[in-house]
Amino acid sequence: MDTTTTAPRAEVLRDRYRSRLPERLQELAGPNEGDVDLPLHIVWSGRTSFSLDRPKSRMTLYRTVLAEGLSEDLVALLHHRLLTEQWPVLRRLISPYIREVWEDAFPELRRTAPTDTTGA
């Protein structure tokens, strides 16, 4: 493989996640209560139904949609208020590439994150 013409894996992943971003967080107009069933192109095995009324279930749904959803899925399945509220915990559960892209695009998410004093 010719590494001079191949982008580093990290940049390929960042570009993929960046291309799916909405222009504004407020565009995320998905449900904020009840149950959500994910389509097969997002979750192809295991659990496909999630309750937004249960914090662990909601966190798993958001992790999955952020990682696997297309731009239209993000807008239809995520809600801006719920994303912002759970970002301080969610940001530690998602890929660092997803976290970087979202926090670079939406500095208000970075402001909700606790200051990391452990150096990790």
All heavy atoms as an XYZ file, in Angstrom:
977
protein
N       0.851     -1.185      0.000
C       0.000      0.000      0.000
C       0.885      1.232      0.000
O       1.841      1.333      0.750
C      -0.901     -0.004      1.240
C      -1.775      1.227      1.286
S      -2.709      1.509      2.801
C      -3.519      0.004      3.121
N       0.560      2.181     -0.832
C       1.315      3.421     -0.943
C       0.812      4.408      0.101
O      -0.257      4.992     -0.041
C       1.165      3.987     -2.354
C       1.963      5.263     -2.547
O       2.670      5.678     -1.610
O       1.869      5.837     -3.643
N       1.582      4.605      1.155
C       1.146      5.476      2.242
C       1.244      6.955      1.900
O       0.707      7.790      2.605
C       1.946      5.198      3.532
O       3.328      5.365      3.243
C       1.664      3.808      4.050
N       1.920      7.298      0.832
C       2.023      8.711      0.466
C       0.714      9.239     -0.105
O       0.473     10.435     -0.082
C       3.150      8.942     -0.564
O       2.879      8.180     -1.739
C       4.505      8.572      0.016
N      -0.146      8.370     -0.619
C      -1.424      8.818     -1.176
C      -2.611      8.396     -0.326
O      -3.736      8.726     -0.642
C      -1.618      8.277     -2.602
O      -1.593      6.849     -2.560
C      -0.549      8.801     -3.532
N      -2.372      7.661      0.731
C      -3.445      7.206      1.599
C      -3.516      8.102      2.835
O      -2.521      8.263      3.535
C      -3.202      5.745      2.033
O      -3.060      4.950      0.868
C      -4.354      5.225      2.861
N      -4.683      8.662      3.067
C      -4.851      9.511      4.243
C      -4.757      8.660      5.503
O      -5.186      7.507      5.506
C      -6.205     10.210      4.190
N      -4.206      9.219      6.573
C      -4.170      8.471      7.830
C      -5.583      8.091      8.264
O      -6.542      8.832      8.041
C      -3.544      9.449      8.821
C      -2.866     10.479      7.991
C      -3.595     10.528      6.683
N      -5.687      6.938      8.881
C      -6.989      6.412      9.319
C      -7.768      7.435     10.155
O      -8.965      7.621      9.971
C      -6.777      5.130     10.116
C      -8.059      4.513     10.617
C      -7.770      3.207     11.354
N      -8.985      2.563     11.738
C      -9.584      2.737     12.916
N      -9.041      3.539     13.807
N     -10.701      2.116     13.205
N      -7.079      8.102     11.061
C      -7.744      9.076     11.928
C      -8.409     10.175     11.115
O      -9.541     10.569     11.407
C      -6.750      9.676     12.914
N      -7.728     10.667     10.090
C      -8.308     11.753      9.294
C      -9.474     11.259      8.454
O     -10.456     11.980      8.259
C      -7.248     12.417      8.423
C      -7.645     13.779      7.936
C      -8.135     14.715      9.046
O      -7.515     14.805     10.118
O      -9.185     15.376      8.841
N      -9.401     10.033      7.975
C     -10.519      9.444      7.227
C     -11.753      9.364      8.126
O     -12.859      9.729      7.717
C     -10.149      8.045      6.678
C     -11.371      7.329      6.127
C      -9.070      8.167      5.608
N     -11.557      8.908      9.356
C     -12.686      8.811     10.289
C     -13.237     10.192     10.641
O     -14.455     10.391     10.659
C     -12.265      8.067     11.563
C     -12.029      6.575     11.381
C     -11.418      5.973     12.640
C     -13.318      5.866     11.016
N     -12.360     11.146     10.911
C     -12.824     12.507     11.215
C     -13.634     13.074     10.050
O     -14.689     13.678     10.258
C     -11.646     13.421     11.527
C     -11.080     13.234     12.893
C      -9.994     14.276     13.194
N      -9.220     13.876     14.326
C      -8.034     13.270     14.259
N      -7.463     13.018     13.099
N      -7.404     12.930     15.353
N     -13.148     12.881      8.833
C     -13.871     13.373      7.655
C     -15.240     12.713      7.533
O     -16.218     13.368      7.191
C     -13.070     13.132      6.371
C     -11.881     14.060      6.243
O     -11.816     15.077      6.976
O     -10.999     13.754      5.408
N     -15.310     11.417      7.803
C     -16.586     10.700      7.735
C     -17.589     11.300      8.731
O     -18.713     11.599      8.370
C     -16.391      9.223      8.048
C     -17.711      8.457      8.037
C     -17.603      7.041      8.523
N     -16.550      6.305      7.857
C     -16.019      5.189      8.352
N     -16.459      4.701      9.502
N     -15.067      4.560      7.708
N     -17.156     11.479      9.969
C     -18.064     12.018     10.979
C     -18.394     13.487     10.714
O     -19.522     13.923     10.918
C     -17.493     11.824     12.382
C     -17.360     10.370     12.750
C     -16.147      9.819     13.116
C     -18.462      9.515     12.694
C     -16.025      8.476     13.430
C     -18.347      8.176     13.008
C     -17.133      7.658     13.378
O     -17.024      6.327     13.679
N     -17.427     14.247     10.230
C     -17.642     15.661      9.922
C     -18.682     15.829      8.813
O     -19.510     16.735      8.859
C     -16.314     16.297      9.505
C     -16.262     17.794      9.614
C     -14.872     18.347      9.306
N     -13.902     17.973     10.325
C     -12.815     17.229     10.114
N     -12.521     16.780      8.909
N     -11.997     16.942     11.093
N     -18.665     14.944      7.841
C     -19.601     15.044      6.710
C     -21.049     14.792      7.118
O     -21.965     15.141      6.385
C     -19.196     14.069      5.604
O     -19.475     12.729      5.983
N     -21.256     14.216      8.270
C     -22.606     13.878      8.741
C     -23.200     14.937      9.666
O     -24.374     14.872     10.015
C     -22.570     12.550      9.497
C     -22.104     11.404      8.651
C     -21.936     10.174      9.485
N     -21.423      9.074      8.678
C     -21.140      7.877      9.150
N     -21.316      7.626     10.435
N     -20.684      6.941      8.362
N     -22.403     15.893     10.072
C     -22.845     16.884     11.057
C     -23.969     17.779     10.532
O     -23.943     18.183      9.368
C     -21.684     17.802     11.442
C     -20.579     17.221     12.293
C     -19.453     18.233     12.412
C     -21.094     16.806     13.651
N     -24.897     18.131     11.412
C     -25.842     19.191     11.038
C     -25.117     20.531     11.105
O     -24.037     20.632     11.697
C     -26.912     19.088     12.133
C     -26.181     18.560     13.320
C     -25.122     17.631     12.771
N     -25.711     21.549     10.517
C     -25.077     22.870     10.593
C     -25.198     23.475     11.985
O     -24.310     24.192     12.432
C     -25.680     23.800      9.550
C     -25.237     23.427      8.156
C     -25.549     24.498      7.145
O     -25.574     25.690      7.512
O     -25.770     24.129      5.985
N     -26.309     23.168     12.659
C     -26.545     23.685     14.016
C     -27.105     22.563     14.884
O     -27.841     21.714     14.395
C     -27.556     24.827     13.990
C     -27.142     26.040     13.177
C     -28.264     27.043     13.130
N     -29.409     26.311     13.617
C     -30.674     26.675     13.673
N     -31.034     27.718     13.311
N     -31.638     25.963     14.111
N     -26.797     22.589     16.153
C     -27.330     21.573     17.071
C     -28.855     21.571     17.085
O     -29.481     20.528     17.226
C     -26.816     21.802     18.489
C     -25.436     21.275     18.827
C     -25.090     21.581     20.264
C     -25.318     19.794     18.539
N     -29.455     22.752     16.919
C     -30.915     22.862     16.972
C     -31.597     22.086     15.848
O     -32.796     21.846     15.909
C     -31.348     24.325     16.955
C     -31.043     25.066     18.243
C     -29.551     25.290     18.479
O     -28.731     25.297     17.556
N     -29.174     25.432     19.740
N     -30.847     21.688     14.826
C     -31.422     20.862     13.759
C     -31.721     19.445     14.238
O     -32.496     18.733     13.603
C     -30.474     20.801     12.561
C     -30.354     22.107     11.823
C     -29.368     22.024     10.672
O     -29.256     20.946     10.058
O     -28.718     23.040     10.402
N     -31.108     19.048     15.347
C     -31.374     17.723     15.897
C     -32.751     17.769     16.548
O     -32.923     18.240     17.663
C     -30.304     17.337     16.922
C     -28.870     17.326     16.417
C     -27.902     17.000     17.552
C     -28.697     16.363     15.262
N     -33.744     17.298     15.802
C     -35.132     17.452     16.221
C     -35.810     16.107     16.437
O     -37.013     15.961     16.241
C     -35.895     18.263     15.173
N     -35.031     15.118     16.846
C     -35.599     13.797     17.097
C     -36.451     13.790     18.343
O     -36.601     14.806     19.027
N     -37.003     12.644     18.660
C     -37.871     12.544     19.835
C     -37.099     12.797     21.128
O     -35.885     12.571     21.189
C     -38.391     11.105     19.771
C     -37.406     10.369     18.934
C     -36.820     11.365     17.984
N     -37.809     13.252     22.147
C     -37.156     13.453     23.442
C     -37.820     12.644     24.557
O     -37.516     12.828     25.723
C     -37.058     14.937     23.806
C     -38.397     15.617     23.890
O     -39.435     14.958     23.909
N     -38.388     16.927     23.928
N     -38.712     11.740     24.161
C     -39.316     10.807     25.120
C     -39.875      9.623     24.345
O     -39.995      9.661     23.116
C     -40.421     11.490     25.926
C     -41.575     11.976     25.091
C     -42.627     12.724     25.906
O     -42.378     13.012     27.082
O     -43.689     12.978     25.360
N     -40.184      8.562     25.081
C     -40.765      7.383     24.451
C     -39.708      6.409     23.927
O     -38.545      6.474     24.302
N     -40.157      5.520     23.054
C     -39.288      4.480     22.502
C     -38.858      4.832     21.080
O     -39.605      5.460     20.334
C     -40.012      3.133     22.492
C     -40.297      2.629     23.897
O     -39.553      2.985     24.825
O     -41.277      1.876     24.067
N     -37.643      4.408     20.741
C     -37.091      4.631     19.405
C     -36.604      3.287     18.870
O     -35.858      2.580     19.555
C     -35.918      5.633     19.437
C     -35.277      5.761     18.067
C     -36.385      6.991     19.948
N     -37.039      2.953     17.662
C     -36.558      1.748     16.973
C     -35.590      2.185     15.886
O     -35.947      2.978     15.010
C     -37.727      0.979     16.355
C     -38.668      0.421     17.411
O     -38.170     -0.083     18.434
O     -39.898      0.491     17.210
N     -34.380      1.664     15.947
C     -33.361      2.033     14.968
C     -33.460      1.161     13.717
O     -33.717     -0.039     13.816
C     -31.962      1.901     15.569
C     -31.626      2.870     16.697
C     -30.199      2.647     17.183
C     -31.822      4.309     16.250
N     -33.245      1.754     12.552
C     -33.261      0.981     11.304
C     -32.017      0.085     11.196
O     -30.997      0.316     11.850
C     -33.266      2.059     10.216
C     -32.717      3.278     10.869
C     -33.046      3.184     12.332
N     -32.115     -0.913     10.347
C     -31.034     -1.892     10.185
C     -29.729     -1.297      9.680
O     -28.665     -1.840      9.964
C     -31.480     -3.011      9.244
C     -32.487     -3.988      9.828
C     -32.912     -5.001      8.773
C     -31.913     -4.688     11.044
N     -29.765     -0.197      8.949
C     -28.494      0.360      8.480
C     -27.705      1.036      9.608
O     -26.528      1.338      9.448
C     -28.696      1.328      7.295
C     -29.353      2.614      7.649
N     -30.720      2.764      7.649
C     -28.845      3.813      8.023
C     -31.017      4.009      8.004
N     -29.900      4.661      8.234
N     -28.348      1.233     10.754
C     -27.646      1.793     11.917
C     -27.229      0.676     12.875
O     -26.108      0.650     13.359
C     -28.522      2.830     12.654
C     -28.791      4.018     11.746
C     -27.846      3.280     13.949
C     -29.692      5.069     12.353
N     -28.149     -0.213     13.162
C     -27.855     -1.317     14.081
C     -28.313     -2.612     13.423
O     -29.495     -2.817     13.203
C     -28.481     -1.092     15.474
C     -29.978     -0.985     15.436
C     -28.054     -2.142     16.460
N     -27.376     -3.437     13.032
C     -27.679     -4.615     12.226
C     -27.710     -5.901     13.043
O     -28.051     -6.954     12.526
C     -26.684     -4.755     11.072
C     -25.281     -4.557     11.503
C     -24.409     -5.520     11.901
C     -24.604     -3.328     11.603
N     -23.219     -4.955     12.251
C     -23.306     -3.605     12.068
C     -24.949     -1.992     11.350
C     -22.354     -2.610     12.285
C     -23.997     -1.021     11.567
C     -22.731     -1.326     12.015
N     -27.371     -5.824     14.317
C     -27.508     -6.996     15.180
C     -27.716     -6.527     16.608
O     -27.399     -5.393     16.957
C     -26.266     -7.885     15.095
O     -25.167     -7.232     15.665
N     -28.264     -7.388     17.402
C     -28.501     -7.047     18.800
C     -29.725     -6.168     18.987
O     -30.664     -6.191     18.199
N     -29.671     -5.390     20.001
C     -30.793     -4.546     20.406
C     -31.073     -3.454     19.374
O     -30.174     -2.768     18.917
C     -30.426     -3.927     21.743
C     -31.502     -3.159     22.402
C     -31.016     -2.804     23.787
N     -31.840     -1.768     24.335
C     -31.501     -1.051     25.377
N     -30.356     -1.262     25.969
N     -32.298     -0.131     25.831
N     -32.359     -3.281     19.038
C     -32.736     -2.263     18.050
C     -33.751     -1.256     18.598
O     -34.025     -0.266     17.945
C     -33.331     -2.913     16.787
O     -34.493     -3.663     17.151
C     -32.321     -3.821     16.103
N     -34.303     -1.524     19.787
C     -35.308     -0.641     20.370
C     -34.773     -0.059     21.675
O     -34.210     -0.786     22.501
C     -36.605     -1.412     20.628
O     -37.606     -0.540     21.071
N     -34.968      1.252     21.847
C     -34.407      1.951     22.993
C     -35.447      2.879     23.602
O     -36.249      3.470     22.890
C     -33.190      2.774     22.569
C     -32.108      1.930     21.958
C     -32.133      1.626     20.602
C     -31.092      1.428     22.734
C     -31.154      0.839     20.038
C     -30.102      0.633     22.172
C     -30.138      0.340     20.824
N     -35.391      3.032     24.923
C     -36.293      3.926     25.635
C     -35.562      5.212     25.993
O     -34.549      5.185     26.708
C     -36.817      3.270     26.910
O     -37.533      4.214     27.670
N     -36.078      6.332     25.515
C     -35.487      7.628     25.859
C     -35.765      8.011     27.304
O     -35.137      8.924     27.838
C     -36.022      8.706     24.920
C     -35.598      8.559     23.464
C     -36.312      9.585     22.599
C     -34.099      8.682     23.317
N     -36.702      7.314     27.925
C     -37.063      7.609     29.307
C     -36.139      6.915     30.312
O     -36.230      7.174     31.507
C     -38.521      7.209     29.553
C     -39.460      7.914     28.579
O     -39.224      9.103     28.283
O     -40.400      7.268     28.083
N     -35.262      6.038     29.821
C     -34.299      5.338     30.673
C     -32.890      5.807     30.303
O     -32.452      5.624     29.169
C     -34.446      3.833     30.502
C     -35.793      3.346     31.020
C     -36.033      1.838     30.949
N     -34.849      1.025     30.924
C     -34.570      0.152     29.942
N     -35.386     -0.001     28.921
N     -33.472     -0.566     29.994
N     -32.182      6.445     31.232
C     -30.880      7.054     30.920
C     -29.872      6.118     30.245
O     -29.205      6.516     29.290
C     -30.365      7.533     32.274
C     -31.613      7.783     33.062
C     -32.589      6.723     32.611
N     -29.731      4.879     30.711
C     -28.764      3.956     30.102
C     -29.162      3.598     28.679
O     -28.327      3.539     27.781
C     -28.655      2.676     30.944
C     -27.438      2.617     31.799
C     -27.432      1.343     32.594
C     -26.280      0.473     32.159
N     -26.089     -0.688     33.031
N     -30.433      3.374     28.475
C     -30.945      3.049     27.146
C     -30.746      4.232     26.197
O     -30.305      4.067     25.058
C     -32.429      2.674     27.244
O     -32.960      2.348     25.989
N     -31.048      5.425     26.682
C     -30.877      6.644     25.877
C     -29.403      6.844     25.503
O     -29.065      7.169     24.369
C     -31.405      7.855     26.644
C     -31.316      9.148     25.859
C     -31.945     10.320     26.597
N     -31.314     10.539     27.881
C     -31.939     10.486     29.059
N     -33.229     10.238     29.145
N     -31.273     10.711     30.180
N     -28.501      6.607     26.456
C     -27.073      6.759     26.208
C     -26.609      5.774     25.134
O     -25.844      6.139     24.236
C     -26.301      6.530     27.508
C     -24.867      6.941     27.456
S     -24.592      8.720     27.448
C     -25.163      9.180     29.061
N     -27.087      4.546     25.197
C     -26.720      3.544     24.192
C     -27.246      3.936     22.821
O     -26.537      3.811     21.815
C     -27.255      2.154     24.603
O     -26.723      1.817     25.890
C     -26.873      1.094     23.593
N     -28.461      4.419     22.768
C     -29.036      4.893     21.502
C     -28.178      6.009     20.908
O     -27.807      5.962     19.735
C     -30.464      5.400     21.727
C     -31.067      6.172     20.556
C     -31.575      5.218     19.496
C     -32.162      7.088     21.015
N     -27.823      7.006     21.711
C     -27.048      8.140     21.213
C     -25.661      7.705     20.760
O     -25.172      8.146     19.724
C     -26.996      9.259     22.260
C     -28.180     10.176     22.150
C     -29.480      9.704     22.347
C     -28.036     11.507     21.818
C     -30.572     10.534     22.216
C     -29.119     12.355     21.690
C     -30.379     11.858     21.890
O     -31.477     12.680     21.739
N     -25.019      6.822     21.513
C     -23.702      6.304     21.103
C     -23.789      5.632     19.743
O     -22.951      5.843     18.878
C     -23.198      5.275     22.121
C     -22.682      5.849     23.392
C     -22.232      4.777     24.346
N     -21.153      3.995     23.742
C     -20.773      2.806     24.174
N     -21.389      2.235     25.189
N     -19.775      2.174     23.605
N     -24.808      4.826     19.571
C     -24.972      4.067     18.331
C     -25.255      4.987     17.154
O     -24.646      4.857     16.085
C     -26.098      3.026     18.494
O     -25.798      2.186     19.610
C     -26.269      2.195     17.246
N     -26.159      5.932     17.327
C     -26.524      6.834     16.232
C     -25.351      7.748     15.875
O     -25.080      7.977     14.689
C     -27.789      7.650     16.570
C     -28.074      8.696     15.505
C     -28.989      6.720     16.734
N     -24.628      8.237     16.850
C     -23.463      9.081     16.558
C     -22.414      8.316     15.761
O     -21.776      8.868     14.862
C     -22.845      9.617     17.849
C     -23.621     10.730     18.544
C     -23.042     10.982     19.932
C     -23.625     11.999     17.717
N     -22.233      7.043     16.065
C     -21.205      6.246     15.394
C     -21.641      5.748     14.022
O     -20.851      5.723     13.085
C     -20.813      5.063     16.269
N     -22.904      5.362     13.887
C     -23.335      4.657     12.682
C     -24.362      5.398     11.823
O     -24.585      5.016     10.680
C     -23.920      3.292     13.064
C     -22.981      2.417     13.854
C     -21.709      2.050     13.112
O     -21.718      2.057     11.862
O     -20.704      1.756     13.777
N     -24.982      6.418     12.375
C     -26.044      7.105     11.651
C     -25.553      8.007     10.541
O     -24.451      8.558     10.607
N     -26.382      8.142      9.528
C     -26.133      9.095      8.451
C     -26.620     10.470      8.899
O     -27.276     10.592      9.931
C     -26.880      8.646      7.190
C     -26.560      7.238      6.696
C     -27.485      6.852      5.552
C     -25.101      7.141      6.295
N     -26.334     11.503      8.139
C     -26.724     12.850      8.565
C     -28.229     12.955      8.788
O     -28.679     13.579      9.757
C     -26.237     13.904      7.584
O     -26.632     13.612      6.285
N     -29.026     12.337      7.922
C     -30.481     12.398      8.112
C     -30.924     11.629      9.352
O     -31.919     11.976      9.986
C     -31.232     11.933      6.868
C     -30.875     10.560      6.363
C     -29.752     10.550      5.332
O     -29.023     11.547      5.176
O     -29.597      9.503      4.683
N     -30.178     10.599      9.733
C     -30.495      9.856     10.958
C     -30.213     10.703     12.191
O     -30.990     10.695     13.151
C     -29.662      8.566     11.041
C     -29.929      7.613      9.908
O     -31.106      7.455      9.516
O     -28.966      7.012      9.401
N     -29.114     11.428     12.165
C     -28.779     12.284     13.303
C     -29.900     13.281     13.565
O     -30.339     13.463     14.702
C     -27.469     13.028     13.048
C     -26.217     12.174     12.863
C     -25.041     13.045     12.472
C     -25.913     11.371     14.095
N     -30.383     13.912     12.508
C     -31.432     14.930     12.626
C     -32.757     14.307     13.087
O     -33.460     14.874     13.910
C     -31.604     15.677     11.283
C     -32.829     16.563     11.291
C     -30.355     16.489     10.979
N     -33.057     13.128     12.587
C     -34.350     12.494     12.878
C     -34.380     11.742     14.202
O     -35.455     11.585     14.790
C     -34.723     11.539     11.749
N     -33.214     11.303     14.700
C     -33.208     10.435     15.873
C     -32.630     11.070     17.125
O     -32.879     10.594     18.234
C     -32.435      9.148     15.557
C     -33.047      8.282     14.460
C     -32.070      7.196     14.032
C     -34.362      7.673     14.931
N     -31.848     12.119     16.985
C     -31.240     12.775     18.145
C     -31.953     14.090     18.432
O     -32.424     14.750     17.520
C     -29.756     13.040     17.891
C     -28.884     11.837     17.541
C     -27.437     12.274     17.362
C     -28.999     10.744     18.582
N     -31.993     14.451     19.684
C     -32.609     15.717     20.097
C     -31.517     16.592     20.719
O     -30.758     16.128     21.585
C     -33.729     15.465     21.097
C     -34.528     16.681     21.383
N     -34.135     17.616     22.303
C     -35.688     17.125     20.846
C     -35.028     18.589     22.338
N     -35.975     18.320     21.459
N     -31.443     17.829     20.276
C     -30.356     18.727     20.711
C     -30.278     18.889     22.221
O     -29.193     18.891     22.800
C     -30.440     20.083     20.010
C     -31.688     20.839     20.277
N     -31.812     21.711     21.314
C     -32.890     20.821     19.638
C     -33.027     22.235     21.314
N     -33.700     21.700     20.294
N     -31.408     19.002     22.900
C     -31.382     19.180     24.358
C     -30.847     17.930     25.054
O     -29.992     18.018     25.946
C     -32.774     19.525     24.895
C     -32.788     19.742     26.420
C     -34.178     20.033     26.960
N     -35.186     19.069     26.570
C     -35.363     17.857     27.152
N     -34.573     17.465     28.130
N     -36.329     17.054     26.748
N     -31.322     16.760     24.621
C     -30.846     15.517     25.238
C     -29.360     15.299     24.975
O     -28.623     14.865     25.862
C     -31.657     14.325     24.722
C     -33.133     14.280     25.112
C     -33.811     13.070     24.486
C     -33.296     14.288     26.622
N     -28.916     15.609     23.777
C     -27.499     15.455     23.457
C     -26.651     16.345     24.366
O     -25.671     15.893     24.959
C     -27.231     15.801     21.987
C     -25.764     15.707     21.574
C     -25.321     14.253     21.494
C     -25.524     16.410     20.258
N     -27.043     17.590     24.497
C     -26.291     18.537     25.326
C     -26.291     18.122     26.791
O     -25.259     18.172     27.458
C     -26.874     19.959     25.166
O     -26.843     20.311     23.782
C     -26.085     20.975     25.958
N     -27.441     17.684     27.281
C     -27.541     17.286     28.688
C     -26.669     16.082     29.016
O     -26.075     16.017     30.086
C     -28.995     16.962     29.048
C     -29.877     18.172     29.165
C     -31.343     17.812     29.384
O     -31.686     16.617     29.449
O     -32.152     18.755     29.491
N     -26.597     15.138     28.110
C     -25.832     13.932     28.432
C     -24.406     13.953     27.882
O     -23.634     13.029     28.110
C     -26.573     12.684     28.004
C     -26.807     12.531     26.547
C     -27.722     11.344     26.264
O     -28.398     10.813     27.137
N     -27.726     10.916     25.034
N     -24.029     15.033     27.200
C     -22.688     15.108     26.606
C     -21.553     14.897     27.608
O     -20.570     14.217     27.288
C     -22.503     16.426     25.851
C     -21.252     16.404     25.044
C     -20.064     17.012     25.344
C     -21.040     15.710     23.816
N     -19.129     16.751     24.373
C     -19.718     15.946     23.412
C     -21.861     14.915     23.003
C     -19.176     15.417     22.259
C     -21.326     14.386     21.845
C     -19.993     14.633     21.482
N     -21.601     15.457     28.830
C     -20.480     15.252     29.755
C     -20.135     13.775     29.986
O     -18.963     13.436     30.120
C     -20.949     15.920     31.047
C     -21.893     16.986     30.571
C     -22.610     16.366     29.387
N     -21.116     12.911     29.986
C     -20.865     11.470     30.141
C     -20.674     10.821     28.775
O     -19.754     10.035     28.561
C     -22.022     10.791     30.910
C     -21.849      9.279     30.927
C     -22.110     11.341     32.318
N     -21.527     11.156     27.839
C     -21.501     10.556     26.506
C     -20.140     10.727     25.833
O     -19.629      9.811     25.188
C     -22.608     11.174     25.651
C     -22.786     10.651     24.237
C     -23.130      9.168     24.244
C     -23.866     11.445     23.514
N     -19.517     11.884     26.005
C     -18.242     12.174     25.341
C     -17.147     11.200     25.747
O     -16.174     11.014     25.036
C     -17.814     13.619     25.617
C     -17.413     13.895     27.043
C     -17.077     15.350     27.321
N     -16.041     15.876     26.478
C     -14.733     15.755     26.729
N     -14.325     15.114     27.806
N     -13.854     16.278     25.901
N     -17.287     10.566     26.899
C     -16.295      9.590     27.362
C     -16.597      8.184     26.842
O     -15.765      7.289     26.981
C     -16.236      9.571     28.881
C     -15.716     10.865     29.459
C     -15.658     10.783     30.974
N     -15.046     11.952     31.529
C     -13.737     12.092     31.738
N     -12.917     11.137     31.407
N     -13.261     13.192     32.267
N     -17.773      7.995     26.280
C     -18.198      6.674     25.816
C     -18.112      6.505     24.306
O     -18.304      5.402     23.803
C     -19.638      6.405     26.274
C     -19.879      6.472     27.783
C     -21.368      6.329     28.079
C     -19.075      5.410     28.502
N     -17.878      7.593     23.597
C     -17.817      7.539     22.136
C     -16.364      7.589     21.668
O     -15.464      7.904     22.444
C     -18.628      8.694     21.501
C     -18.136     10.060     21.990
C     -20.126      8.519     21.764
C     -18.824     11.256     21.372
N     -16.174      7.320     20.413
C     -14.847      7.377     19.807
C     -14.249      8.774     19.972
O     -14.956      9.779     19.881
C     -14.992      7.039     18.319
O     -14.019      7.662     17.556
N     -12.944      8.854     20.193
C     -12.323     10.185     20.291
C     -12.488     10.986     18.996
O     -12.535     12.210     19.036
C     -10.853      9.896     20.584
C     -10.654      8.448     20.341
C     -11.986      7.778     20.395
N     -12.592     10.310     17.861
C     -12.782     11.008     16.596
C     -14.155     11.670     16.537
O     -14.278     12.811     16.090
C     -12.608     10.054     15.410
C     -11.300      9.306     15.470
C     -11.274      7.928     15.557
C     -10.084      9.996     15.468
C     -10.064      7.241     15.619
C      -8.880      9.319     15.536
C      -8.883      7.934     15.615
O      -7.701      7.267     15.681
N     -15.166     10.961     16.997
C     -16.518     11.538     17.038
C     -16.525     12.721     17.997
O     -17.029     13.794     17.682
C     -17.564     10.491     17.461
C     -17.634      9.356     16.449
C     -18.939     11.144     17.639
C     -18.473      8.173     16.900
N     -15.958     12.529     19.172
C     -15.918     13.597     20.180
C     -15.218     14.836     19.635
O     -15.735     15.956     19.753
C     -15.217     13.099     21.447
C     -15.147     14.163     22.529
C     -14.501     13.667     23.812
N     -13.139     13.207     23.589
C     -12.721     11.953     23.764
N     -13.550     11.010     24.163
N     -11.468     11.623     23.539
N     -14.064     14.683     19.024
C     -13.320     15.824     18.489
C     -14.117     16.578     17.433
O     -14.182     17.813     17.457
C     -12.003     15.345     17.870
C     -10.985     14.868     18.863
C      -9.824     14.137     18.192
O      -9.641     14.282     16.966
O      -9.100     13.431     18.909
N     -14.710     15.827     16.511
C     -15.468     16.459     15.427
C     -16.654     17.234     15.984
O     -16.897     18.382     15.594
C     -15.919     15.386     14.406
C     -17.001     15.919     13.484
C     -14.727     14.889     13.614
N     -17.408     16.636     16.889
C     -18.591     17.307     17.437
C     -18.202     18.507     18.295
O     -18.831     19.556     18.216
C     -19.455     16.313     18.220
C     -20.328     15.510     17.317
C     -19.963     14.434     16.565
C     -21.702     15.755     17.009
N     -21.032     13.989     15.828
C     -22.114     14.776     16.089
C     -22.626     16.691     17.444
C     -23.410     14.714     15.579
C     -23.920     16.624     16.952
C     -24.294     15.652     16.031
N     -17.177     18.383     19.111
C     -16.779     19.506     19.960
C     -16.128     20.632     19.158
O     -16.276     21.801     19.509
C     -15.863     19.029     21.085
C     -16.621     18.213     22.120
C     -15.777     17.765     23.296
O     -14.528     17.922     23.261
O     -16.368     17.245     24.260
N     -15.441     20.301     18.074
C     -14.890     21.341     17.207
C     -16.012     22.101     16.496
O     -15.959     23.321     16.359
C     -13.940     20.754     16.162
C     -12.604     20.335     16.759
O     -12.325     20.696     17.918
O     -11.848     19.630     16.053
N     -17.025     21.364     16.052
C     -18.140     21.991     15.321
C     -19.077     22.754     16.256
O     -19.652     23.768     15.857
C     -18.930     20.932     14.552
N     -19.220     22.267     17.473
C     -20.180     22.850     18.411
C     -19.485     23.107     19.755
O     -19.547     22.289     20.671
C     -21.384     21.921     18.597
C     -22.022     21.518     17.295
C     -21.931     20.223     16.824
C     -22.695     22.463     16.525
C     -22.504     19.857     15.621
C     -23.275     22.107     15.320
C     -23.179     20.801     14.863
N     -18.804     24.247     19.874
C     -18.065     24.552     21.106
C     -18.934     24.522     22.361
O     -18.426     24.302     23.458
C     -17.512     25.958     20.854
C     -17.503     26.109     19.375
C     -18.639     25.279     18.865
N     -20.238     24.718     22.200
C     -21.113     24.671     23.376
C     -21.097     23.289     24.027
O     -21.322     23.170     25.231
C     -22.548     25.102     23.026
C     -23.241     24.260     21.979
C     -23.090     24.785     20.554
O     -22.002     25.268     20.187
O     -24.068     24.685     19.791
N     -20.817     22.245     23.271
C     -20.692     20.911     23.856
C     -19.442     20.840     24.716
O     -19.469     20.279     25.811
C     -20.630     19.839     22.765
C     -21.907     19.598     21.988
C     -21.667     18.577     20.875
C     -23.033     19.146     22.899
N     -18.367     21.394     24.240
C     -17.119     21.397     24.998
C     -17.302     22.102     26.336
O     -16.733     21.703     27.342
C     -16.018     22.068     24.173
C     -14.638     21.809     24.710
C     -13.545     22.418     23.864
N     -13.580     21.975     22.484
C     -13.716     22.804     21.440
N     -13.811     24.103     21.628
N     -13.735     22.338     20.212
N     -18.108     23.150     26.335
C     -18.336     23.901     27.574
C     -19.129     23.100     28.599
O     -19.064     23.390     29.782
C     -19.034     25.218     27.271
C     -18.112     26.219     26.595
C     -18.744     27.592     26.528
N     -19.894     27.652     25.652
C     -19.861     27.932     24.361
N     -18.714     28.181     23.775
N     -20.966     27.973     23.641
N     -19.887     22.092     28.156
C     -20.647     21.275     29.108
C     -19.794     20.164     29.691
O     -20.184     19.545     30.667
C     -21.886     20.624     28.448
O     -21.463     19.639     27.497
C     -22.784     21.653     27.813
N     -18.627     19.909     29.084
C     -17.771     18.815     29.534
C     -17.035     19.215     30.808
O     -16.557     20.341     30.919
C     -16.774     18.461     28.432
N     -16.930     18.296     31.748
C     -16.172     18.608     32.967
C     -14.695     18.751     32.638
O     -14.191     18.132     31.707
C     -16.419     17.391     33.874
C     -16.784     16.283     32.947
C     -17.443     16.938     31.750
N     -14.005     19.561     33.404
C     -12.562     19.726     33.209
C     -11.881     18.445     33.631
O     -12.121     17.939     34.717
C     -12.045     20.906     34.056
O     -12.790     22.058     33.690
C     -10.572     21.130     33.812
N     -11.032     17.919     32.768
C     -10.319     16.689     33.052
C      -9.020     17.021     33.767
O      -8.098     17.561     33.196
C     -10.033     15.928     31.750
C      -9.424     14.563     32.004
O      -9.221     14.203     33.174
O      -9.162     13.855     31.010
N      -8.964     16.704     35.050
C      -7.780     17.024     35.835
C      -6.881     15.798     36.054
O      -5.861     15.905     36.701
C      -8.186     17.582     37.222
O      -9.011     16.604     37.882
C      -8.926     18.890     37.081
N      -7.262     14.654     35.475
C      -6.476     13.442     35.685
C      -5.333     13.329     34.698
O      -4.442     12.522     34.881
C      -7.365     12.174     35.537
O      -7.843     12.125     34.188
C      -8.499     12.193     36.523
N      -5.381     14.095     33.608
C      -4.337     14.018     32.601
C      -4.514     12.844     31.649
O      -3.687     12.583     30.817
N      -5.583     12.093     31.811
C      -5.824     10.930     30.941
C      -6.590     11.303     29.731
O      -7.239     12.273     29.635
C      -6.572      9.851     31.726
